[in-house]
Amino acid sequence: MVLCLNAGDGRDFQAPGVPPRSTAAVEWRLRHSLIRPAPLQLHPQFLAAVKACLPVLPGVMAFGAISGVAMIAAGMPTYLALLMSVLVYAGNAQLAALQLLTSGSPIAIAILAALVINLRFSIYSLSMVPHLAAAGPRWRPLLSYLLTDNGYAVTLRGYEKPLGAADKVWFYFGCSAAIWVAWQIGTVLGVLLGARIPASWHLEFSIVLTFLGIVVPTIRDRAVAAACAAGITAVLAWPLPLRLGLLIAAAAGIVAGMLTESMLEGKRR
């Protein structure tokens, strides 16, 4: 916007019947009436996504701490551990690759294992394409880098509400950014504290809690409840002899499905 100020007494800016003002008064009035840029504000959907992610952030931080501790325990320098956390940013794949490298496996095998573990993100990406089309090609590398299991699940749950194309992008970005920050904070704590974190804290259990926080809100029918109960029970009962864990998991799935169905029937009535 271009403003042309009259060098005279300012009468060009006066309304009819209003006494003329000095040039200084007119300039002061213009300077204080110009539109100022609004203060930096985050998009409402960005904030809504951060709020939706709050239940999973403690588990993400604990998982990041586990990764940091593992990298330091493997003899990795602090700077390299922090760099790997930012550049790789793939929790399960990081731990698997790290385990292979410390056991003496070739680097190519470690990279291949990480790629195989992360193949699920190809499926995630394909399902997100229609929702993030408004982001444009310039932002897609960043959005791809930020994709996580937690962010994907929470974002899809947020998309159950009617959102515009731009709102969907901001929601995804807010959720993914919150998880990225939580992961990096956890990794830094793990790297700096290292072995000083007591084993009695059992941080590894936070991985289970993180995914429970994702799955539980999605339980809406008998099939989902049965699958969740069976899967969780199978993991917890894996150490039992004679593969009894599988039988117990099947029983847990059946019971969970029946209970969920009865609860849903009660709500419908």
Secondary structure, 3 states (H helix, E strand, C coil): CCCCCCCCCCHHHCCCCCCCCCHHHHHHHHHHHCCCCCCCCCCHHHHHHHHHHHHHHHHHHHHHHHHHHHHHHCCCCHHHHHHHHHHCCCHHHHHHHHHHHHCCCCHHHHHHHHHHHCCHHHHHHHHHCCCCHHHCCCCHHHHHHCCCHHHHHHHHHHCCCCCCHHHHHHHHHHHHHHHHHHHHHHHHHHHHHHHHCCHHHCCCHHHHHHHHHHHHHHCCCHHHHHHHHHHHHHHHCCCCHHHHHHHHHHHHHHHHHHHHHHHHHHHHC
